[in-house]
Amino acid sequence: MDKKLYDLMDWAEIETIVYSEHDHPENILGPHKVKGGVLIQAFLPDAKTVFVRSKKSGMFIQMSQTDEDGCFAALMESRKIVSYEYVIDYGDGKEYWQKDPYLYGNLIPEQALEDFNAGKAYDIYRYLGAHPVAVKGIGKDVLVDWNPMAASTKRSDMVQGTFFAVWAPNAMRVSVVGDFNQWDGRRHPMCRFGDSGVFGLFIPDIGCGDIYKYELKYNARTIALKSDPYGFQYEDSMTMASIITDLQNFLWEDAEWMQKRQKIQITQEALNIYEVSLDGWLSKEDKDAGKGYRDAAKTLAKYVKEMGYTHIQLMPLMERVQKNSYGYPTVGYYAIRSCYGTPKDFMYFVDYMHQNGIGVIMEWIPGYFSTQEQGLAMFDGTCLYEHLNPLQGLHPFYDAMLFQYERPEVANFLLANALYWKEMYHLDGICVGGMETMLYLDYGRKEGEWIPNRYGGNENLGGIDVLKKLAALFHQKEDGAILIAKEEMASLGVTDPLEDNGLGFDLKWNICWTSDFLKYMKLDPLFRKGSHGLITMEMLYHYSANFILTISHRDTWKKKSSLFENMPGTIYDKFSNIRVGFGYMITHPGKKMLFMGEEFGVEDRKNPDGSLDWEQAQSKEHAQLQRYVKDLNMLYRNHTALYVMDYRQDGFEWISCMDADHSIIAFLRKDQDDILLVICNFTPVLYENFKVGVPFMGRYKEIFNSDRTIYGGAGYANSNELTAKEVSWDGRSHSIAIKLPPYGFCVFRAVSEK
């Protein structure tokens, strides 16, 4: 090394590069103007000789090795910094041409970083993570094409590569590691961008399919490998290595669906959801054969369409580590589960559903996250995403970490994530799970295991603020996408508007109804009269929220117990009970959701992956129940009285809710054009001449009966149209006399004589 070059060396700084402790490697590595030209430095471990080739002049300059660990330097006689590349000999007889990552600066707009630190960069996923990009120019003058894979923007004069960015404010040093650099954290240290806490680096000539992680140096002795919090795809759920992928160039064909969705007012629409675990939908043979999102799309769409459901709700498909964990807790919030395919495979899944007229909702868990060491926990060596105090951080009920919602960047991470699934994957809604921890500091904790808020209460003020912001942002575009609350504490105001100090959600699971309904249906019919209020109580609070009536995985698969197993009596009684129960559910005010398999009376819920016995579904009794549910779904979709006025008091009217001795209820469902009379008999008693009060003189035609032989019943029905008589009953001036089957569910359409 000549003296001129030697005098330009900053040996203390070079040492921090060698020991990989520098958070501003761009201050040493890459090109820098100095007296006499441009000083270029590189750290290339194991290199024998290195030349710099100027792209402008084509001139080669041999670099001097300034440190035995792999530091090289050269002085280029030039008045300004020009583009160049390295030609490297590692002693294997080959030449390796490599562009310098430190020739390019920060690609993230300054405003995006400022907004991120303020908690309002709601599209930050477009910058953080790993993004295939193309750049032109060098330094601060670089131009960026954030979608270089689009055919219309491909340019040969731009440098292709991947831009990496991650938020890790307390790390000493952050590097990108992967196969492209032998997983050596010394080779690609990232640059800290001001006071934002974000590290970033553009690495030329790597792209889609390359695997990477972040190596974080917490202190002089501690190094950790972490998955990318904003990673779009993982290699698998064991290694948790991220994969560079392109999300922008999928050819969507659901424009008609998306345009139609914008006009929907969900509270006035039919919403009948089929809840699905993809683990269970795909059989073991399917999974062994490598089938995933694309195969599931075809079989699931066909089945759901045939059965008459309007939407599916997927249990969480964000990447996780634990097997058989029902999708909880999450590790990769921005990554679709890799075991069933790529992000574009899942886009195909959603697109295919939309083309078949089926909406797609997915459960999302912002309440807590996995303690898995490669995930968010202790991400930069500190409690970055979680609370430091275990009374606020680690949750004993879930054995998971709680987010520190008060930190703007953490709130931003979650809010952007919800919008990401809606925007990038065209989801029609998200169902927010784990809300209890976001609402209440003491949820699932004993006395002394939680810390009150600043006002001394148990409300989680940070979590509530995030939920309100989520509702405002989610509905900002008025694109018809919906927010559903899976909330188990019967909290008030969840579906109230934000301007009324509500949370602004569209719909909310009615956990209380589900609990009461299942308790009632499990009872021996002879003892149901003592618990009659379990099936009538819901109407006392029904109009306090926009409820969905649910029989979900938490009520069956999670408890390893199906509805069929819980029904009393003989096999015949079990199926009859399920029929009247489903009839009551589908005609009761509120939207609907049923977990897969219950529609055909699956008997065994003990399979850990939730897979269904479709051979069982073909047996006579199960197939009859499946046909019944299909027809019930069609009844629901074909009669606006069953959904248009779900949340209006004039859409429902009790006829009889006090007949506990007979365990029979009767009610009306109404809208402006239709009136339906519903009668449910929850006992095995046949009534040949059962009187029911009716709203007016008119004709009443039975349009649905659960006891038809095609459903497995005995065939007791009301085949003739009935005319009301002036006989007072149930507090009404008119009534009809019907044949009410054992465990009977009957629906009559009313036509006034006026």
C-alpha positions in Angstrom: 0.0 0.0 0.0 1.4 3.4 -0.9 1.8 6.2 1.6 -0.9 8.3 0.0 -3.5 5.5 0.4 -2.2 4.6 3.9 -2.7 8.2 5.1 -6.3 8.1 4.0 -7.1 5.0 6.2 -9.2 5.5 9.3 -8.0 2.4 11.2 -10.4 2.7 14.2 -13.3 2.8 11.8 -11.9 -0.1 9.8 -11.7 -2.1 13.0 -15.4 -1.6 13.6 -16.1 -3.0 10.1 -13.8 -6.0 10.7 -15.5 -6.7 14.1 -18.9 -6.0 12.5 -20.0 -3.4 15.0 -20.6 -0.4 12.7 -24.2 0.9 12.2 -23.0 3.4 9.6 -20.9 1.2 7.3 -21.5 3.6 4.5 -19.2 6.1 6.3 -16.3 3.7 5.5 -17.3 1.3 2.8 -18.1 2.4 -0.8 -16.9 5.6 -2.5 -15.9 8.9 -0.7 -14.5 12.0 -2.2 -11.1 12.8 -0.8 -8.2 15.0 -1.7 -6.8 13.6 -4.9 -9.8 11.6 -6.1 -12.4 9.1 -4.8 -11.5 6.6 -2.1 -13.2 3.3 -2.5 -13.2 0.7 0.3 -14.7 -2.7 0.5 -14.8 -5.6 3.0 -14.5 -8.9 1.1 -13.4 -11.7 3.4 -11.5 -14.5 1.7 -10.7 -12.5 -1.4 -7.2 -12.8 -2.8 -7.2 -9.9 -5.3 -9.7 -7.3 -6.1 -9.9 -4.8 -8.9 -12.3 -1.8 -9.3 -13.6 -1.4 -12.8 -15.0 2.1 -13.7 -18.2 1.6 -15.8 -17.6 5.0 -17.4 -14.0 4.6 -18.6 -13.7 0.8 -18.4 -10.4 1.3 -16.5 -9.3 -1.4 -14.0 -7.6 -0.3 -10.7 -6.2 -2.9 -8.4 -7.2 -2.5 -4.8 -4.7 -2.8 -1.9 -5.5 -5.1 1.0 -5.5 -2.9 4.1 -6.4 -5.6 6.6 -5.8 -9.3 6.6 -9.5 -10.0 7.4 -10.5 -8.7 4.0 -10.5 -4.9 3.8 -9.5 -3.5 0.5 -9.0 0.1 -0.7 -8.2 2.0 -3.9 -7.9 5.6 -4.9 -9.7 6.4 -8.1 -8.4 9.6 -9.8 -11.8 11.2 -10.5 -13.4 14.5 -9.6 -16.7 12.9 -8.9 -18.1 9.6 -7.9 -18.9 7.3 -10.8 -20.5 3.9 -11.1 -18.1 1.0 -10.7 -18.0 -2.7 -9.9 -15.6 -5.1 -8.2 -13.8 -8.0 -10.0 -12.8 -10.5 -7.3 -10.5 -13.5 -7.3 -11.1 -15.9 -4.4 -8.3 -18.2 -5.4 -10.5 -20.7 -7.2 -9.5 -19.6 -10.7 -12.7 -17.7 -11.4 -13.6 -14.1 -11.6 -16.6 -12.8 -9.7 -18.1 -9.5 -10.7 -19.9 -7.7 -7.9 -21.6 -4.3 -7.7 -21.0 -2.3 -4.5 -24.1 -2.0 -2.2 -22.6 1.1 -0.7 -22.7 3.0 -4.0 -26.4 3.6 -3.4 -28.1 5.4 -0.5 -31.3 5.2 1.4 -34.2 4.4 -1.0 -37.0 5.1 1.5 -38.6 8.6 1.2 -37.8 10.7 4.2 -41.5 11.4 4.7 -42.2 7.7 4.9 -39.7 7.3 7.7 -41.1 10.4 9.6 -44.6 9.0 9.3 -43.5 5.6 10.5 -41.9 7.1 13.6 -45.1 9.0 14.2 -47.2 5.8 13.7 -49.0 6.9 10.6 -47.2 5.3 7.6 -49.9 2.9 6.8 -48.3 1.5 3.7 -44.9 1.1 5.3 -44.8 -2.5 4.1 -44.0 -1.1 0.7 -40.6 0.0 2.1 -39.7 -2.2 5.1 -39.0 -5.8 4.4 -37.3 -7.1 1.2 -38.3 -5.5 -2.1 -37.0 -6.3 -5.6 -36.2 -2.9 -7.1 -34.2 -1.4 -9.9 -32.1 1.8 -9.5 -30.5 4.3 -11.7 -27.8 6.6 -10.6 -25.8 6.6 -7.4 -25.8 8.2 -4.0 -28.6 10.6 -3.2 -29.4 11.1 -6.8 -30.6 7.5 -7.3 -33.9 6.9 -9.0 -35.9 3.9 -7.8 -38.4 1.7 -9.7 -40.3 -0.1 -6.9 -41.9 -2.5 -9.4 -39.1 -3.5 -11.8 -40.8 -6.8 -12.7 -43.7 -5.1 -14.5 -43.1 -5.7 -18.2 -43.9 -2.0 -18.9 -41.2 -0.7 -16.7 -38.2 -3.0 -17.4 -35.1 -1.0 -18.4 -31.7 -2.3 -19.2 -30.0 0.8 -17.9 -31.1 0.2 -14.4 -29.4 -2.0 -11.7 -31.6 -4.8 -10.5 -31.4 -6.0 -6.9 -33.2 -6.1 -3.6 -33.7 -3.3 -1.0 -33.8 -4.5 2.6 -35.1 -2.4 5.5 -35.8 -3.3 9.1 -36.7 -1.4 12.3 -34.2 -2.2 15.0 -33.4 1.0 16.8 -31.4 -0.5 19.7 -29.2 -2.9 17.8 -25.5 -2.2 17.6 -25.4 -3.6 14.1 -27.8 -5.2 11.6 -26.8 -7.3 8.6 -28.6 -9.1 5.8 -27.4 -12.7 5.6 -28.3 -15.5 3.2 -26.9 -18.0 0.7 -25.7 -15.0 -1.4 -23.1 -14.1 1.2 -22.5 -17.4 3.0 -24.7 -16.3 5.9 -21.8 -14.2 7.0 -23.0 -11.1 8.9 -19.8 -9.2 8.2 -20.4 -9.0 4.5 -23.5 -6.9 4.2 -23.9 -4.6 7.3 -26.9 -2.3 6.9 -27.0 1.4 7.2 -28.8 3.2 10.0 -31.1 5.9 8.6 -30.8 8.9 10.9 -32.8 8.7 14.1 -35.6 6.6 12.6 -34.3 3.3 14.0 -34.5 1.8 10.5 -31.6 0.0 8.9 -31.5 -0.5 5.2 -29.3 -1.7 2.3 -29.7 -2.2 -1.4 -27.9 -5.3 -2.6 -27.6 -5.6 -6.4 -28.1 -8.7 -8.4 -30.1 -10.7 -5.8 -33.9 -11.1 -6.2 -37.0 -13.3 -6.0 -36.3 -16.7 -4.6 -33.3 -15.8 -2.6 -33.4 -16.7 1.1 -32.4 -14.3 3.9 -32.5 -13.4 7.5 -31.3 -10.5 9.6 -28.3 -10.9 11.8 -28.5 -8.5 14.7 -25.6 -7.7 17.0 -27.0 -6.6 20.3 -23.6 -6.0 22.0 -20.0 -7.2 21.8 -20.9 -10.7 22.8 -24.5 -11.4 21.6 -25.6 -12.0 18.0 -29.0 -13.2 17.0 -30.6 -14.4 13.7 -34.1 -13.0 13.2 -36.9 -13.5 10.6 -38.0 -10.4 8.8 -41.0 -8.9 10.6 -42.2 -7.5 7.2 -41.2 -10.6 5.3 -43.7 -11.6 2.7 -42.8 -15.3 2.4 -41.0 -17.8 4.6 -39.0 -20.8 3.5 -40.8 -23.0 6.0 -42.2 -22.8 9.5 -39.1 -24.5 11.1 -36.2 -22.5 9.7 -38.3 -19.3 9.5 -35.9 -17.9 6.9 -37.6 -15.2 4.7 -37.8 -15.4 0.9 -37.6 -12.4 -1.4 -40.8 -12.3 -3.4 -42.8 -10.1 -5.7 -46.3 -9.3 -4.7 -47.1 -6.7 -7.2 -47.6 -8.5 -10.5 -50.4 -11.0 -9.9 -53.1 -10.7 -12.6 -56.3 -10.3 -10.6 -59.5 -11.2 -12.4 -62.0 -10.2 -9.7 -62.8 -6.6 -10.8 -66.5 -7.4 -11.0 -66.6 -8.7 -7.5 -64.6 -5.8 -6.1 -66.8 -3.3 -7.8 -69.9 -5.0 -6.5 -68.5 -5.1 -3.0 -68.2 -1.4 -2.8 -72.0 -1.0 -3.0 -72.7 -3.4 -0.1 -74.1 -2.4 3.2 -73.2 -5.6 5.1 -75.8 -5.1 7.9 -78.5 -5.4 5.2 -77.0 -8.2 3.2 -77.1 -12.0 3.5 -74.0 -13.1 5.4 -73.7 -16.8 6.0 -70.1 -17.8 6.7 -68.4 -21.2 6.4 -65.5 -21.2 8.8 -62.5 -23.2 7.4 -59.2 -24.5 8.7 -57.1 -25.2 5.7 -55.2 -27.8 7.7 -58.5 -29.7 8.1 -59.9 -29.0 4.6 -56.9 -30.6 2.9 -56.7 -34.3 3.7 -53.5 -36.0 4.8 -53.2 -37.4 1.3 -53.6 -33.9 -0.2 -50.9 -32.5 2.0 -48.6 -35.5 1.4 -49.1 -34.9 -2.4 -48.1 -31.2 -1.9 -51.5 -29.8 -2.6 -52.1 -26.3 -1.3 -53.9 -23.0 -1.9 -54.6 -23.6 -5.6 -56.1 -27.0 -5.2 -58.0 -26.0 -2.1 -59.5 -23.1 -4.0 -61.2 -25.3 -6.5 -62.6 -27.9 -4.1 -63.6 -25.4 -1.5 -65.3 -23.0 -3.9 -67.3 -25.8 -5.5 -68.5 -27.1 -2.1 -69.2 -23.7 -0.6 -71.1 -22.6 -3.7 -73.1 -25.8 -3.8 -74.0 -25.4 -0.1 -75.2 -21.8 -0.5 -72.8 -20.0 1.8 -71.9 -16.4 1.0 -68.4 -16.2 2.5 -65.7 -18.3 4.0 -63.7 -17.4 7.0 -60.2 -18.8 7.2 -58.5 -19.5 10.5 -55.3 -17.5 10.6 -53.0 -18.3 7.7 -50.1 -16.0 8.8 -46.9 -17.9 9.3 -46.5 -19.6 12.6 -44.1 -22.2 14.2 -46.4 -24.3 16.3 -48.2 -27.2 14.7 -51.9 -27.8 15.5 -52.1 -24.4 17.2 -55.2 -23.3 15.2 -53.1 -20.5 13.7 -52.2 -18.9 17.0 -50.0 -17.2 17.9 -48.4 -15.5 14.9 -44.8 -15.3 14.0 -44.8 -13.8 10.5 -47.6 -11.2 10.3 -46.9 -10.3 6.6 -46.2 -13.9 5.4 -48.8 -16.3 4.2 -48.2 -19.9 5.5 -45.6 -21.4 3.2 -46.6 -25.1 3.6 -49.5 -24.5 1.2 -47.8 -22.4 -1.4 -46.5 -19.0 -2.3 -48.1 -15.6 -1.8 -49.3 -15.6 -5.4 -50.8 -19.0 -4.8 -52.9 -17.5 -2.0 -53.8 -14.6 -4.3 -55.1 -17.2 -6.8 -57.1 -18.7 -4.0 -58.8 -15.4 -3.1 -59.3 -14.5 -6.8 -60.8 -17.9 -7.6 -63.3 -17.5 -4.7 -64.3 -14.1 -5.9 -64.8 -15.3 -9.4 -67.2 -17.9 -7.9 -69.1 -15.3 -6.0 -67.6 -16.2 -2.6 -66.2 -13.6 -0.1 -63.1 -14.3 1.8 -62.6 -13.3 5.4 -59.5 -14.2 7.5 -58.9 -14.2 11.2 -56.1 -11.9 12.4 -54.5 -11.8 15.8 -53.1 -8.4 16.9 -53.6 -9.1 20.6 -50.5 -11.2 21.1 -47.6 -12.8 19.3 -45.3 -15.8 19.5 -42.4 -16.0 22.0 -40.5 -17.9 19.3 -36.9 -16.6 19.4 -36.5 -15.9 15.7 -39.7 -13.8 15.7 -40.6 -10.4 17.2 -39.7 -11.2 20.8 -36.7 -9.3 22.0 -36.2 -8.3 18.4 -33.3 -5.9 18.7 -32.0 -7.2 22.0 -34.6 -5.2 23.9 -38.4 -5.4 24.4 -39.1 -3.6 21.1 -42.5 -4.9 20.2 -43.5 -6.1 23.7 -43.6 -4.6 27.1 -40.5 -4.9 29.4 -42.6 -5.5 32.5 -43.8 -9.2 32.4 -47.0 -8.0 34.1 -47.7 -6.1 30.8 -45.7 -8.3 28.4 -45.9 -12.0 28.8 -49.5 -13.2 29.0 -50.0 -16.3 31.2 -53.2 -17.4 29.5 -51.9 -17.5 25.9 -48.2 -18.0 26.8 -47.5 -15.3 24.3 -46.2 -11.7 24.2 -48.5 -8.7 24.2 -47.8 -5.8 21.9 -46.7 -2.4 23.3 -49.4 -0.5 21.5 -48.3 2.9 22.9 -45.1 2.7 20.8 -46.0 4.4 17.5 -43.9 2.1 15.3 -45.6 -1.0 16.9 -49.1 0.4 16.4 -48.0 1.2 12.8 -46.8 -2.3 12.3 -50.3 -3.7 13.1 -52.4 -1.1 11.4 -50.4 -1.4 8.2 -50.6 -5.2 8.5 -54.4 -5.2 8.5 -54.5 -2.9 5.5 -51.9 -5.0 3.8 -54.1 -8.1 3.8 -57.0 -6.1 2.5 -55.1 -4.3 -0.2 -52.5 -6.9 -1.4 -54.7 -10.0 -1.1 -58.1 -8.5 -1.7 -59.6 -9.9 1.5 -63.2 -9.0 2.0 -62.8 -8.7 5.7 -60.7 -9.5 8.7 -62.0 -11.0 12.0 -60.0 -9.6 14.8 -59.1 -12.3 17.4 -57.4 -11.9 20.7 -59.2 -8.6 21.3 -59.7 -9.2 25.0 -56.1 -8.4 25.8 -56.4 -5.3 23.7 -59.4 -4.1 25.7 -58.6 -5.2 29.2 -55.3 -5.2 31.1 -56.5 -7.8 33.5 -57.9 -10.3 31.0 -56.7 -13.8 31.9 -54.7 -12.6 34.8 -55.1 -13.0 38.5 -55.0 -10.3 41.1 -51.5 -8.9 41.4 -50.6 -10.1 37.8 -51.5 -6.9 36.0 -50.8 -3.1 36.2 -53.7 -0.6 36.0 -53.7 2.2 33.4 -52.8 5.8 34.3 -56.3 6.4 35.5 -56.3 3.3 37.8 -58.6 1.3 35.6 -58.3 -2.0 33.7 -58.9 -0.6 30.3 -56.1 -1.1 27.8 -56.0 2.4 26.5 -53.3 1.7 23.9 -55.0 -1.3 22.6 -58.4 0.5 22.4 -56.8 3.4 20.5 -55.3 0.9 18.0 -58.7 -0.7 17.4 -60.4 2.6 16.8 -57.7 3.7 14.4 -58.0 0.3 12.7 -61.7 0.8 12.1 -61.2 4.4 10.8 -58.5 3.3 8.4 -60.2 0.1 7.3 -63.4 1.9 6.3 -61.6 5.0 4.8 -61.8 3.8 1.2 -65.5 2.7 1.6 -64.7 -0.3 -0.5 -67.1 -2.7 1.3 -64.4 -4.6 3.3 -65.7 -5.5 6.8 -64.3 -5.7 10.3 -65.5 -8.4 12.6 -64.8 -8.6 16.3 -64.2 -12.0 17.9 -64.6 -10.7 21.4 -65.5 -12.9 24.4 -66.1 -10.3 27.1 -69.5 -9.0 26.0 -68.0 -5.5 25.8 -70.4 -2.7 24.9 -69.8 -0.3 22.0 -67.8 -2.7 19.8 -70.0 -2.0 16.7 -71.1 1.5 17.7 -69.8 4.3 15.4 -66.5 6.0 16.2 -68.3 9.3 16.6 -70.4 7.8 19.4 -67.2 6.6 21.1 -67.6 3.1 19.8 -64.9 0.9 18.3 -66.4 1.2 14.8 -66.5 -2.5 13.9 -69.1 -3.7 11.5 -70.0 -7.0 13.2 -69.3 -8.9 16.4 -69.4 -12.5 17.4 -72.3 -13.2 19.8 -70.4 -15.5 22.2 -73.2 -15.3 24.8 -75.8 -16.6 22.3 -73.5 -19.5 21.3 -72.9 -20.4 25.0 -76.6 -20.3 25.8 -77.6 -22.2 22.6 -75.1 -25.0 23.2 -76.0 -25.4 26.8 -79.7 -25.6 25.9 -79.2 -28.1 23.0 -77.1 -30.4 25.2 -79.9 -30.8 27.7 -82.3 -33.8 27.7 -85.5 -32.5 26.0 -87.4 -33.3 29.2 -85.4 -30.9 31.1 -85.2 -28.0 28.6 -88.3 -26.4 30.0 -86.3 -25.4 33.1 -83.8 -23.5 30.9 -86.2 -22.0 28.4 -84.6 -18.6 28.8 -81.4 -19.8 27.1 -83.0 -19.6 23.7 -85.1 -16.5 24.2 -82.7 -14.3 26.3 -80.7 -13.1 23.3 -83.5 -10.8 22.1 -83.2 -8.8 25.3 -79.8 -7.5 24.2 -79.8 -8.2 20.5 -80.0 -4.6 19.4 -77.0 -3.6 21.5 -74.6 -4.6 18.7 -74.5 -6.0 15.2 -74.1 -9.6 16.1 -73.0 -12.7 14.2 -74.4 -16.0 15.5 -71.5 -18.4 15.5 -70.8 -22.1 16.0 -67.1 -21.9 15.4 -63.9 -24.0 15.9 -63.6 -22.7 19.4 -67.0 -24.4 20.2 -66.2 -27.7 18.5 -62.7 -28.6 17.2 -60.9 -26.7 20.0 -62.9 -28.5 22.6 -62.5 -31.8 20.7 -66.2 -32.2 20.7 -68.7 -31.9 17.8 -72.3 -30.9 17.9 -73.3 -34.4 17.1 -71.4 -35.8 20.1 -73.1 -33.2 22.4 -76.7 -33.9 21.3 -78.8 -36.0 23.6 -80.6 -39.3 22.8 -80.4 -41.8 20.0 -78.8 -41.3 16.6 -82.2 -40.3 15.3 -82.6 -37.8 18.2 -79.2 -36.3 17.6 -79.8 -35.5 14.0 -83.3 -34.2 14.8 -81.9 -32.0 17.5 -79.3 -30.6 15.1 -81.9 -29.9 12.5 -84.2 -27.9 14.7 -81.1 -26.1 16.2 -79.8 -25.1 12.8 -83.3 -23.9 11.8 -83.5 -21.8 14.9 -80.1 -20.3 14.2 -80.6 -19.5 10.5 -83.9 -17.7 11.2 -82.8 -15.9 14.3 -81.8 -12.2 13.8 -78.1 -11.8 13.2 -75.6 -12.9 10.6 -74.4 -16.5 10.7 -71.2 -18.6 10.8 -70.7 -22.4 11.0 -67.5 -24.3 11.4 -66.7 -26.8 8.6 -68.0 -30.3 9.2 -70.9 -29.4 11.4 -73.1 -29.1 8.4 -73.0 -32.9 7.9 -72.8 -33.8 11.6 -69.2 -34.8 11.8 -68.9 -37.2 14.7 -65.2 -37.0 15.8 -63.4 -33.7 16.5 -60.3 -35.3 18.1 -58.1 -35.3 15.0 -55.4 -32.8 15.8 -55.2 -31.2 12.3 -59.0 -31.0 12.1 -59.3 -33.0 8.9 -62.8 -34.1 8.0 -64.1 -37.6 7.4 -65.8 -37.1 4.0 -66.6 -40.7 3.7 -68.8 -40.2 6.8 -70.5 -37.3 5.0 -71.6 -39.8 2.3 -73.5 -42.0 4.8 -77.3 -41.7 4.7 -78.0 -39.8 7.9 -75.0 -37.4 7.5 -75.9 -36.8 3.8 -79.5 -36.0 4.7 -78.3 -33.4 7.3 -76.0 -32.0 4.7 -78.9 -31.6 2.2 -80.9 -30.0 5.0 -78.3 -27.4 5.7 -77.9 -26.7 2.0 -81.7 -26.1 1.7 -81.7 -24.0 4.9 -78.9 -21.8 3.4 -81.0 -21.3 0.3 -84.0 -20.4 2.4 -81.9 -17.8 4.1 -80.5 -16.3 0.9 -83.9 -16.4 -0.9 -85.9 -14.5 1.7 -84.8 -11.0 2.5 -86.9 -11.0 5.7 -84.2 -13.2 7.2 -81.4 -10.7 6.8 -82.3 -7.2 5.6 -83.6 -6.0 9.0 -81.4 -8.1 11.2 -80.6 -5.1 13.4 -83.9 -3.2 13.3 -86.5 -3.8 16.0 -89.3 -3.9 13.4 -87.6 -6.8 11.7 -88.4 -9.3 14.5 -91.5 -10.0 16.6 -92.2 -12.6 19.2 -95.4 -14.7 18.7 -94.6 -17.0 21.6 -91.6 -16.9 23.9 -93.1 -18.0 27.2 -94.1 -21.6 26.4 -91.4 -23.2 28.5 -93.6 -26.2 29.4 -93.7 -27.3 25.7 -90.2 -25.9 24.9 -91.7 -24.3 21.8 -91.0 -20.8 20.5 -92.6 -18.9 17.6 -91.6 -15.6 16.0 -91.9 -13.4 12.9 -89.1 -12.3 10.6 -90.1 -9.3 8.5 -89.0 -6.8 5.9 -91.0 -4.4 3.7 -91.9 -7.2 1.2 -91.9 -10.4 3.2 -93.2 -11.8 6.5 -92.2 -15.3 7.7 -93.6 -17.2 10.7 -91.1 -19.5 12.4 -92.0 -22.2 14.9 -89.4 -24.4 16.7 -90.3 -27.4 18.8 -87.4 -28.5 20.9 -89.0 -31.7 22.2 -89.7 -35.1 20.6 -93.5 -34.6 20.9 -95.8 -34.6 17.8 -98.6 -32.0 17.9 -101.3 -32.8 15.3 -103.3 -29.5 15.9 -100.9 -27.0 17.4 -102.4 -23.5 17.6 -100.1 -20.5 16.8 -101.1 -16.8 17.0 -100.6 -14.9 13.7 -100.2 -11.2 13.0 -103.3 -10.8 10.7 -106.0 -12.5 8.8 -104.5 -14.0 5.8 -103.0 -17.1 4.2 -100.0 -19.0 5.6 -98.1 -21.4 3.4 -95.4 -23.7 4.8 -92.2 -23.2 2.8 -89.8 -25.2 5.0 -90.1 -28.1 7.3 -87.3 -29.9 9.0 -89.2 -33.2 9.3 -89.2 -34.0 5.5 -88.1 -37.5 4.8 -85.3 -36.3 2.5 -83.8 -34.7 5.6 -84.2 -37.9 7.7 -87.5 -36.9 9.3 -90.8 -38.7 9.6 -92.6 -36.6 7.0 -95.0 -34.7 9.2 -95.8 -31.6 7.2 -98.4 -29.0 6.4 -98.9 -29.5 2.7 -102.0 -27.3 2.4 -102.1 -23.6 2.6 -103.7 -22.5 5.9 -106.1 -19.6 6.3 -106.1 -17.7 9.6 -109.2 -17.9 11.8 -110.6 -15.4 14.2 -109.5 -17.5 17.2 -107.5 -15.6 19.8 -104.2 -17.2 20.7 -100.8 -16.1 21.9 -102.3 -12.6 22.6 -103.3 -12.3 18.9 -106.8 -12.0 17.5 -106.1 -14.6 14.8 -104.4 -18.0 14.7 -103.7 -21.1 12.7 -103.6 -24.7 13.7 -100.6 -26.6 12.3 -99.1 -30.1 12.5 -95.9 -29.5 14.5 -93.4 -32.4 14.1 -91.2 -33.8 16.9 -88.1 -31.6 17.1 -89.9 -29.7 14.4 -88.7 -26.5 12.7 -91.4 -25.0 10.4 -91.5 -21.8 8.4 -94.6 -20.3 6.9 -94.9 -17.4 4.5 -97.6 -15.0 5.4 -99.8 -13.3 2.8 -102.3 -10.7 4.0 -105.8 -10.6 2.5 -105.6 -6.8 2.2 
